[in-house]
Amino acid sequence: MNIIDRGTGSPIVVIPGVQGRWEWMKPGIDALAQHARVITFSLADEPSANANPPGKPRMSSYVEQVREALDQAGIERAAICGVSFGGLIAAAFAAFYPRHVSSLVLVSALPPSWRPDARVSFYLRHPWLMTPVFCLGSFRFYREIAAANDTWWSGLAAAWSAGINVLLHMFHPGRMARRVHLLSSVHGIEWELARVKVPTMIVTGEESLEHVIAPRLTRQYAMIWPHARVETLARTGHLGFITRPREFAALVSRFVSESEKKIA
């Protein structure tokens, strides 16, 4: 399996979102690697992952991929950080492999209760036909990108950079749709998640800038884990690890460091 292993220090595994490509998170990965040892990868059914999952992918395939990445990197225990769709994978991994988890960070994560709304359901029925519409809809992220930058020209430059990165590592509509369909298999997982006792942080963007997963949905995890710390990454919506990578990295690395001290 192809894994990305960068930086030194406390190990943090970062799991990507529903598009499946670790490259979409690169600004956040690079920033986090200045503070810690970062392990990441593309999801198992992405050809670039070179993971060769047996049979059709299941949610459990992604959970097992995290364990395999730890084994391959020679790491017994790590902080697990999941972004968006990857947040649910991270939560499931913490429930089923607790001895491998030192702390847990969920960033704009899908909760187990999430169901596709009318817009998402429309995309799911025709993922390839709706790709141009999906891409045009991505312009709604400009407001978030602009909010993270101090000047309009730096906002345009950041949007251009993010757009180029997406085009260079294009999503596969069919695989994205299939992953969303797999979410139905985790309904009722809350009972297993309730067993998670490690230090946990739930991170959202601002309500007015988040156009993918409402912060109130991500914060449902706080009802499962009353011990969890809840943070808002200011001037971000769903893309904080891209639009404010240094602030994202500082928040996550500080939490991981504090958690290790408490455990010690």
Buried (B, 14 or more C-beta within 10 A) or exposed (E): BEBBBBBEBBBBBBBBBBBBBBBBBBBBBBBBBBBBBBBBBBBBBBEBBEBEBEEEBBBBBBBBBBBBBBEBBEBEBBBBBBBBBBBBBBBBBBBBBBEBBBBBBBBBBBBBEBEBEEEBEEBBEEBEEBBEEBBEEEEEBBBBBBBBBEEEEEBBEBBEEBBEBBEEBEBBBEBBBBBBEBBEEBEEBBEBBEEBEBBBBBBBBBEEBBBBBEBEBBBBBBEBBEEBBBBBBEBBBBBBBBBBBBBBBBBBBEBBBBBBEEEE
